Amino acid sequence: MRKRFIAIVLAAAVALSLCACSSSDRKELTAYNITATLSDDNILTASVVCDYVNNTDVPQDEVWFHLYPNAYREGAKFSPIASSRITEAYPNGRSYSVMKVDAVTVNGNVKDVTVAGEDENILVVGLGATLDPTEKASIKIDYSVKLPNVRHRFGYTDKSVNLADFYPIACVYRDGAYVADPYYSTGDPFFSECASYSVTLTVPQKYECACTGEVTSKTDGENSVTYNVRANNVRSFAAVLGEYQRLSGLSGSTIVNYLYYNDADPEGALNAAIDAVRVFGNSFGAYPYKEYTVVQTGFLQGGMEYPCLSMISDKFAGDAKKDVIVHETAHQWWYGVVGNDEVRNAWLDEALAEYSTMMFYDEAEGYSYTFDGKRADALSAYMLYCETYKRNGQDDTSMTRAVNEYADETEYSYMIYVKGSLMLDDIRNTVGTKSFTEGLKNYYKNNAYKIAQPQDLIGAMEKASKRQLKPLFDSWLDGNVKLYSNH
């Protein structure tokens, strides 16, 4: 995700100074069959059949699912919106979501509904029998949810409806337990294994749908329209609805779409997406899906990535909008195909996406930004940030903290985006552009559809350069590097 002020990082720094998938080699993927209907008053009624494959190494007697819409309910312990941005996120006044799980069955047998987790954010489904590794259970969950009126990943505005994380999502299992993080307001506090999706989405007739995957059919009803969608081996499914105009083009064999409702330069937005798919495909490895869609929508931050889909805030225009599009497109490689734990290793996708955006301007023509200009802006902003926070007694510049361990969105953004991109620039200058690019290609190839760890990127760079780089990475990640100097 591109934070709103990262696109104007120098201005933010000056103001601050004044203020003092699952791996592809597994035999079978978990599959979601989702049937959902959105009413005119923004209530989603849905049924999810999750054919869950136990791709862990141990038998399981229960499966946990994230219930992300519960984070938007009244009284939630963890708000998905930072307190400083509530007014901006809710321009029509505070609005809440209400999610109700109506029924759960496992292989046709009715089960009790058990909602648990630190913030009523987890649905625990007891299987009633042991599910051995590679075995499959069919879990059906019927539920309904009222969407909040909010400019965020899940909710509606006057112009659009964002449907992200709107269905129960199976938790990642690792180190002997399911990962059940709450929906923190900082960063992108979620990650998931790749799965296959078959989605039937019925919405009011006025809406056009932008979504993950390929629309296989579209059927008009009396007052509604139904979209049938398929998406294979993707990390999650998301959709955006609105009264859109559409532009489409090709980047190689990839269909690239841009959907918008208020854009003075839609061709420029589409071309930025097409150029980004081309540049990143050449630099890192081919984009593996048939379509990629960029959609304008009501969103608090600059943009948000999902497989085959990027949300771009309608608050952005001109060069800043194109820059956000490029950043979110980079995420199709870093997080979309190569996944990572965005709670504990947020830099692994965000720093890579931000630095990939900087590299884009060395390859693409006709853009106002340049690599040198963006690098200089990041360096100046980071140095000013460090000096300001040092004066205020805040001297922790580590990048290894979980997203909820940063003081606020500002600290998180400077550490993960700004410092993260400077770290990667230091690595590139150390090993040379040829080895750096080879390392990224190997990282992409070897970790496609998996959940990568920091050592996977470090190892790919060490192999490509034939140099020991872990101490250099660690010095940046642990906070030992305070200021960045030119080579």
Secondary structure, 3 states (H helix, E strand, C coil): CECHHHHHHHHHHHHHHHCCCCCCCCCCCCEEEEEEEECCCCEEEEEEEEEEECCCCCCEEEEEEECHHHHHCCCCCCCCCCHHHHHHHCCCCCCCCEEEEEEEEECCEEECCEEECCCCCEEEEEEEEEECCCCEEEEEEEEEEECCCCCCCEEECCCEEEEECCCCEECCEECCEECCCCCCCCCCCCCCCCEEEEEEEEEECCCEEEECCEEEEEEECCCEEEEEEEEEEECCCEEEEECCEEEEEEECCEEEEEEECCCCCHHHHHHHHHHHHHHHHHHHCCCCCCEEEEEEECCCCCEEEECCEEEEECCCCHHHHHHHHHHHHHCCCECCCEEECCCCCCHHHHHHHHHHHHHHHHHCCCCCCCHHHHHHHHHHHHHHHHHHHHHCCCCCCCCCCCHHHCCCHHHHHHHHHHHHHHHHHHHHHHHCHHHHHHHHHHHHHHHCCCEECHHHHHHHHHHHHCCCCHHHHHHHHCCCCCCCCCC
